[in-house]
Amino acid sequence: MPKDLERKLRAEAKKKFKTKKKQDEYVYGAMNNMGAMKGNKITSKGKAMEKAEKSKKRTTKKTARKPKKK
């Protein structure tokens, strides 16, 4: 399952609901509605979302070079 998506939804759920069960229902219900999961199985759309997240992280983690001393 897309980890970043789950993390964002969990943060939202913590604000809206007090109980852990309700938070889980919110998170997995939202992912089911988006098509990222079907029941407890990840879908091809979910796999594609996860792959896109990984490639996005790789491209954004570029380190800045230190200037050369003269």
MMTF fields as JSON, N, C-alpha, C and O atoms, coordinates in Angstrom:
{
  "mmtfVersion": "1.0.0",
  "mmtfProducer": "UNKNOWN",
  "numBonds": 279,
  "numAtoms": 280,
  "numGroups": 70,
  "numChains": 1,
  "numModels": 1,
  "chainsPerModel": [1],
  "groupsPerChain": [70],
  "chainIdList": ["A"],
  "bondAtomList": [4, 2, 8, 6, 12, 10, 16, 14, 20, 18, 24, 22, 28, 26, 32, 30, 36, 34, 40, 38, 44, 42, 48, 46, 52, 50, 56, 54, 60, 58, 64, 62, 68, 66, 72, 70, 76, 74, 80, 78, 84, 82, 88, 86, 92, 90, 96, 94, 100, 98, 104, 102, 108, 106, 112, 110, 116, 114, 120, 118, 124, 122, 128, 126, 132, 130, 136, 134, 140, 138, 144, 142, 148, 146, 152, 150, 156, 154, 160, 158, 164, 162, 168, 166, 172, 170, 176, 174, 180, 178, 184, 182, 188, 186, 192, 190, 196, 194, 200, 198, 204, 202, 208, 206, 212, 210, 216, 214, 220, 218, 224, 222, 228, 226, 232, 230, 236, 234, 240, 238, 244, 242, 248, 246, 252, 250, 256, 254, 260, 258, 264, 262, 268, 266, 272, 270, 276, 274],
  "bondOrderList": [1, 1, 1, 1, 1, 1, 1, 1, 1, 1, 1, 1, 1, 1, 1, 1, 1, 1, 1, 1, 1, 1, 1, 1, 1, 1, 1, 1, 1, 1, 1, 1, 1, 1, 1, 1, 1, 1, 1, 1, 1, 1, 1, 1, 1, 1, 1, 1, 1, 1, 1, 1, 1, 1, 1, 1, 1, 1, 1, 1, 1, 1, 1, 1, 1, 1, 1, 1, 1],
  "groupList": [{"groupName": "MET", "atomNameList": ["N", "CA", "C", "O"], "elementList": ["N", "C", "C", "O"], "formalChargeList": [0, 0, 0, 0], "bondAtomList": [1, 0, 2, 1, 3, 2], "bondOrderList": [1, 1, 2], "singleLetterCode": "M", "chemCompType": "L-PEPTIDE LINKING"}, {"groupName": "PRO", "atomNameList": ["N", "CA", "C", "O"], "elementList": ["N", "C", "C", "O"], "formalChargeList": [0, 0, 0, 0], "bondAtomList": [1, 0, 2, 1, 3, 2], "bondOrderList": [1, 1, 2], "singleLetterCode": "P", "chemCompType": "L-PEPTIDE LINKING"}, {"groupName": "LYS", "atomNameList": ["N", "CA", "C", "O"], "elementList": ["N", "C", "C", "O"], "formalChargeList": [0, 0, 0, 0], "bondAtomList": [1, 0, 2, 1, 3, 2], "bondOrderList": [1, 1, 2], "singleLetterCode": "K", "chemCompType": "L-PEPTIDE LINKING"}, {"groupName": "ASP", "atomNameList": ["N", "CA", "C", "O"], "elementList": ["N", "C", "C", "O"], "formalChargeList": [0, 0, 0, 0], "bondAtomList": [1, 0, 2, 1, 3, 2], "bondOrderList": [1, 1, 2], "singleLetterCode": "D", "chemCompType": "L-PEPTIDE LINKING"}, {"groupName": "LEU", "atomNameList": ["N", "CA", "C", "O"], "elementList": ["N", "C", "C", "O"], "formalChargeList": [0, 0, 0, 0], "bondAtomList": [1, 0, 2, 1, 3, 2], "bondOrderList": [1, 1, 2], "singleLetterCode": "L", "chemCompType": "L-PEPTIDE LINKING"}, {"groupName": "GLU", "atomNameList": ["N", "CA", "C", "O"], "elementList": ["N", "C", "C", "O"], "formalChargeList": [0, 0, 0, 0], "bondAtomList": [1, 0, 2, 1, 3, 2], "bondOrderList": [1, 1, 2], "singleLetterCode": "E", "chemCompType": "L-PEPTIDE LINKING"}, {"groupName": "ARG", "atomNameList": ["N", "CA", "C", "O"], "elementList": ["N", "C", "C", "O"], "formalChargeList": [0, 0, 0, 0], "bondAtomList": [1, 0, 2, 1, 3, 2], "bondOrderList": [1, 1, 2], "singleLetterCode": "R", "chemCompType": "L-PEPTIDE LINKING"}, {"groupName": "ALA", "atomNameList": ["N", "CA", "C", "O"], "elementList": ["N", "C", "C", "O"], "formalChargeList": [0, 0, 0, 0], "bondAtomList": [1, 0, 2, 1, 3, 2], "bondOrderList": [1, 1, 2], "singleLetterCode": "A", "chemCompType": "L-PEPTIDE LINKING"}, {"groupName": "PHE", "atomNameList": ["N", "CA", "C", "O"], "elementList": ["N", "C", "C", "O"], "formalChargeList": [0, 0, 0, 0], "bondAtomList": [1, 0, 2, 1, 3, 2], "bondOrderList": [1, 1, 2], "singleLetterCode": "F", "chemCompType": "L-PEPTIDE LINKING"}, {"groupName": "THR", "atomNameList": ["N", "CA", "C", "O"], "elementList": ["N", "C", "C", "O"], "formalChargeList": [0, 0, 0, 0], "bondAtomList": [1, 0, 2, 1, 3, 2], "bondOrderList": [1, 1, 2], "singleLetterCode": "T", "chemCompType": "L-PEPTIDE LINKING"}, {"groupName": "GLN", "atomNameList": ["N", "CA", "C", "O"], "elementList": ["N", "C", "C", "O"], "formalChargeList": [0, 0, 0, 0], "bondAtomList": [1, 0, 2, 1, 3, 2], "bondOrderList": [1, 1, 2], "singleLetterCode": "Q", "chemCompType": "L-PEPTIDE LINKING"}, {"groupName": "TYR", "atomNameList": ["N", "CA", "C", "O"], "elementList": ["N", "C", "C", "O"], "formalChargeList": [0, 0, 0, 0], "bondAtomList": [1, 0, 2, 1, 3, 2], "bondOrderList": [1, 1, 2], "singleLetterCode": "Y", "chemCompType": "L-PEPTIDE LINKING"}, {"groupName": "VAL", "atomNameList": ["N", "CA", "C", "O"], "elementList": ["N", "C", "C", "O"], "formalChargeList": [0, 0, 0, 0], "bondAtomList": [1, 0, 2, 1, 3, 2], "bondOrderList": [1, 1, 2], "singleLetterCode": "V", "chemCompType": "L-PEPTIDE LINKING"}, {"groupName": "GLY", "atomNameList": ["N", "CA", "C", "O"], "elementList": ["N", "C", "C", "O"], "formalChargeList": [0, 0, 0, 0], "bondAtomList": [1, 0, 2, 1, 3, 2], "bondOrderList": [1, 1, 2], "singleLetterCode": "G", "chemCompType": "PEPTIDE LINKING"}, {"groupName": "ASN", "atomNameList": ["N", "CA", "C", "O"], "elementList": ["N", "C", "C", "O"], "formalChargeList": [0, 0, 0, 0], "bondAtomList": [1, 0, 2, 1, 3, 2], "bondOrderList": [1, 1, 2], "singleLetterCode": "N", "chemCompType": "L-PEPTIDE LINKING"}, {"groupName": "ILE", "atomNameList": ["N", "CA", "C", "O"], "elementList": ["N", "C", "C", "O"], "formalChargeList": [0, 0, 0, 0], "bondAtomList": [1, 0, 2, 1, 3, 2], "bondOrderList": [1, 1, 2], "singleLetterCode": "I", "chemCompType": "L-PEPTIDE LINKING"}, {"groupName": "SER", "atomNameList": ["N", "CA", "C", "O"], "elementList": ["N", "C", "C", "O"], "formalChargeList": [0, 0, 0, 0], "bondAtomList": [1, 0, 2, 1, 3, 2], "bondOrderList": [1, 1, 2], "singleLetterCode": "S", "chemCompType": "L-PEPTIDE LINKING"}],
  "groupTypeList": [0, 1, 2, 3, 4, 5, 6, 2, 4, 6, 7, 5, 7, 2, 2, 2, 8, 2, 9, 2, 2, 2, 10, 3, 5, 11, 12, 11, 13, 7, 0, 14, 14, 0, 13, 7, 0, 2, 13, 14, 2, 15, 9, 16, 2, 13, 2, 7, 0, 5, 2, 7, 5, 2, 16, 2, 2, 6, 9, 9, 2, 2, 9, 7, 6, 2, 1, 2, 2, 2],
  "groupIdList": [1, 2, 3, 4, 5, 6, 7, 8, 9, 10, 11, 12, 13, 14, 15, 16, 17, 18, 19, 20, 21, 22, 23, 24, 25, 26, 27, 28, 29, 30, 31, 32, 33, 34, 35, 36, 37, 38, 39, 40, 41, 42, 43, 44, 45, 46, 47, 48, 49, 50, 51, 52, 53, 54, 55, 56, 57, 58, 59, 60, 61, 62, 63, 64, 65, 66, 67, 68, 69, 70],
  "secStructList": [7, 7, 2, 2, 2, 2, 2, 2, 2, 2, 2, 2, 2, 2, 2, 2, 7, 1, 1, 2, 2, 2, 2, 2, 2, 2, 2, 2, 2, 2, 2, 2, 2, 2, 6, 1, 3, 3, 6, 6, 3, 3, 7, 2, 2, 2, 2, 2, 2, 2, 2, 2, 2, 2, 2, 2, 2, 2, 2, 2, 7, 7, 7, 7, 7, 7, 7, 7, 7, 7],
  "xCoordList": [0.836, 0.0, 0.881, 1.99, 0.407, 1.184, 1.398, 0.452, 2.624, 2.947, 2.69, 2.168, 3.059, 2.842, 1.362, 0.945, 0.575, -0.869, -1.443, -2.27, -0.997, -1.485, -1.093, -1.893, 0.123, 0.6, -0.247, -0.609, -0.557, -1.372, -2.787, -3.351, -3.354, -4.708, -4.764, -5.741, -3.733, -3.697, -3.648, -4.302, -2.881, -2.806, -4.171, -4.585, -4.865, -6.207, -7.171, -7.976, -7.073, -7.973, -7.788, -8.756, -6.556, -6.294, -6.988, -7.416, -7.098, -7.782, -9.294, -9.965, -9.826, -11.277, -11.848, -12.957, -11.094, -11.625, -10.718, -9.5, -11.321, -10.549, -10.104, -8.985, -10.982, -10.661, -9.829, -9.97, -8.974, -8.09, -8.897, -8.537, -9.983, -10.808, -11.415, -11.401, -11.943, -12.53, -11.471, -11.729, -10.274, -9.183, -8.818, -8.63, -8.716, -8.401, -9.475, -9.173, -10.741, -11.845, -11.757, -11.994, -11.423, -11.307, -10.184, -10.372, -9.028, -7.858, -8.101, -7.928, -8.501, -8.651, -9.893, -9.919, -10.924, -12.1, -11.755, -12.217, -10.948, -10.534, -9.683, -9.838, -8.782, -7.942, -8.767, -8.486, -9.78, -10.674, -11.454, -11.611, -11.94, -12.694, -11.837, -12.328, -10.559, -9.641, -9.254, -8.865, -9.364, -8.97, -7.56, -7.051, -6.912, -5.565, -5.578, -4.594, -6.707, -6.844, -8.239, -9.173, -8.363, -9.677, -9.699, -9.052, -10.46, -10.416, -9.06, -8.642, -8.359, -7.025, -5.936, -4.768, -6.312, -5.361, -5.053, -5.937, -3.807, -3.409, -3.74, -3.546, -4.236, -4.598, -3.436, -2.423, -3.59, -2.547, -2.397, -1.297, -3.517, -3.459, -2.662, -1.884, -2.862, -2.111, -0.626, 0.206, -0.296, 1.114, 1.741, 2.884, 0.982, 1.487, 1.711, 2.691, 0.794, 0.945, 2.189, 2.928, 2.412, 3.576, 4.871, 5.849, 4.876, 6.056, 6.354, 7.513, 5.303, 5.476, 6.051, 6.888, 5.607, 6.135, 7.624, 8.404, 8.01, 9.422, 10.281, 11.353, 9.826, 10.622, 10.672, 11.68, 9.587, 9.552, 10.551, 11.234, 10.635, 11.573, 13.011, 13.86, 13.283, 14.649, 15.088, 16.233, 14.176, 14.559, 14.635, 15.359, 13.908, 13.916, 14.992, 15.202, 15.672, 16.686, 18.089, 19.066, 18.203, 19.513, 20.227, 19.639, 21.48, 22.251, 22.998, 23.467, 23.095, 23.787, 25.291, 25.782, 25.987, 27.451, 28.033, 27.523, 29.106, 29.804, 30.719, 31.342, 30.811, 31.7, 33.161, 33.568, 33.922, 35.349, 36.109, 35.854, 37.045, 37.888, 39.033, 39.609, 39.35, 40.438, 41.704, 42.718],
  "yCoordList": [-1.171, 0.0, 1.234, 1.206, 2.3, 3.532, 4.088, 4.516, 4.074, 4.456, 5.939, 6.298, 6.803, 8.231, 8.561, 9.38, 7.917, 8.12, 7.672, 8.362, 6.515, 6.009, 6.952, 7.211, 7.459, 8.374, 9.65, 10.128, 10.196, 11.414, 11.159, 11.971, 10.025, 9.697, 9.437, 9.803, 8.812, 8.562, 9.88, 10.019, 10.835, 12.137, 12.822, 13.426, 12.724, 13.28, 12.588, 13.235, 11.259, 10.46, 10.759, 10.761, 11.009, 11.313, 12.595, 12.731, 13.534, 14.791, 14.591, 15.246, 13.686, 13.512, 12.523, 12.717, 11.455, 10.376, 10.093, 10.253, 9.67, 9.37, 7.916, 7.622, 6.999, 5.576, 5.059, 5.509, 4.116, 3.513, 2.792, 2.827, 2.142, 1.39, 2.326, 2.019, 3.454, 4.426, 5.013, 5.258, 5.233, 5.763, 4.777, 5.169, 3.488, 2.462, 2.373, 2.248, 2.44, 2.385, 3.555, 3.39, 4.716, 5.904, 5.742, 6.012, 5.302, 5.177, 4.15, 4.452, 2.945, 1.892, 2.097, 1.675, 2.733, 3.069, 4.077, 3.959, 5.064, 6.075, 5.444, 5.767, 4.542, 3.893, 2.968, 2.852, 2.312, 1.494, 2.363, 1.998, 3.506, 4.406, 4.978, 5.196, 5.224, 5.737, 4.674, 4.985, 3.431, 2.346, 1.857, 1.031, 2.335, 1.901, 0.511, -0.224, 0.155, -1.159, -1.689, -0.929, -3.007, -3.649, -4.643, -5.688, -4.309, -5.123, -4.951, -3.828, -6.068, -5.958, -6.204, -6.359, -6.24, -6.474, -5.162, -4.328, -4.991, -3.808, -4.046, -5.152, -3.024, -3.148, -2.701, -2.21, -2.873, -2.439, -0.918, -0.387, -0.226, 1.234, 1.615, 2.569, 0.865, 1.115, 0.861, 1.605, -0.202, -0.5, 0.606, 1.0, 1.108, 2.194, 3.46, 4.176, 3.73, 4.895, 4.761, 5.726, 3.562, 3.31, 3.458, 4.02, 2.956, 3.053, 4.514, 4.928, 5.293, 6.718, 7.455, 8.343, 7.093, 7.718, 7.445, 8.337, 6.183, 5.815, 6.568, 7.058, 6.671, 7.372, 8.867, 9.522, 9.405, 10.814, 11.097, 12.121, 10.182, 10.363, 10.318, 11.075, 9.427, 9.313, 10.592, 11.018, 11.215, 12.412, 13.644, 14.585, 13.663, 14.853, 14.813, 15.815, 13.699, 13.598, 13.934, 13.357, 14.838, 15.22, 16.054, 16.946, 15.754, 16.5, 17.639, 17.502, 18.733, 19.897, 19.689, 19.199, 20.066, 19.955, 21.146, 22.264, 20.882, 21.96, 22.646, 21.979, 23.969, 24.681, 24.309, 24.099, 24.235, 23.905, 25.092, 26.244, 24.784, 25.823, 26.105, 25.188, 27.367, 27.757, 28.034, 28.373],
  "zCoordList": [0.0, 0.0, 0.0, 0.534, -0.585, -0.613, 0.798, 1.459, 1.235, 2.615, 2.884, 3.94, 1.926, 2.14, 2.229, 3.048, 1.38, 1.406, 2.744, 3.339, 3.206, 4.497, 5.633, 6.531, 5.593, 6.633, 6.676, 7.751, 5.492, 5.427, 5.931, 6.664, 5.533, 5.962, 7.464, 8.117, 8.014, 9.466, 10.243, 11.277, 9.749, 10.411, 10.393, 11.383, 9.26, 9.148, 10.105, 10.774, 10.16, 10.985, 12.474, 13.234, 12.886, 14.298, 14.718, 15.864, 13.788, 14.094, 14.185, 14.984, 13.366, 13.273, 14.284, 14.783, 14.592, 15.428, 16.612, 16.528, 17.716, 18.918, 18.97, 19.389, 18.542, 18.693, 17.522, 16.385, 17.832, 16.832, 15.752, 14.575, 16.154, 15.207, 14.157, 12.965, 14.601, 13.683, 12.751, 11.572, 13.299, 12.486, 11.385, 10.233, 11.741, 10.751, 9.677, 8.49, 10.111, 9.153, 8.177, 6.98, 8.682, 7.841, 6.814, 5.628, 7.28, 6.412, 5.312, 4.131, 5.691, 4.694, 3.845, 2.689, 4.387, 3.595, 2.51, 1.375, 2.857, 1.877, 0.782, -0.396, 1.174, 0.16, -0.735, -1.928, -0.171, -0.981, -1.963, -3.127, -1.498, -2.364, -3.483, -4.59, -3.205, -4.223, -5.239, -6.365, -4.834, -5.724, -5.453, -6.211, -4.404, -4.068, -3.437, -3.518, -2.804, -2.183, -2.452, -2.706, -2.391, -2.45, -1.314, -1.375, -0.261, 0.948, 1.593, 1.876, 1.832, 2.412, 1.379, 1.732, 0.102, -0.988, -1.698, -1.892, -2.08, -2.832, -4.3, -4.803, -4.994, -6.4, -7.279, -6.781, -8.579, -9.501, -9.451, -9.604, -9.236, -9.103, -7.855, -7.874, -6.776, -5.543, -5.717, -5.198, -6.457, -6.733, -7.565, -7.329, -8.547, -9.382, -8.559, -8.762, -7.63, -6.757, -5.884, -5.69, -5.364, -4.514, -5.315, -4.821, -6.541, -7.406, -7.734, -7.75, -7.994, -8.289, -7.09, -7.252, -5.883, -4.666, -4.519, -4.186, -4.774, -4.638, -5.634, -5.279, -6.885, -7.889, -7.587, -7.851, -7.035, -6.668, -5.555, -5.572, -4.582, -3.476, -3.973, -3.502, -4.93, -5.448, -6.132, -5.982, -6.889, -7.628, -6.743, -7.068, -5.634, -4.789, -3.711, -3.026, -3.542, -2.498, -3.001, -2.524, -3.935, -4.442, -3.389, -2.778, -3.193, -2.205, -2.894, -4.024, -2.209, -2.754, -2.618, -1.601, -3.644, -3.608, -2.868, -2.949, -2.151, -1.46, -2.457, -3.282, -2.395, -3.318, -3.049, -1.906, -4.115, -3.992, -3.423, -3.772, -2.543, -1.966, -2.929, -3.514, -3.082, -4.002, -3.256, -3.866]
}
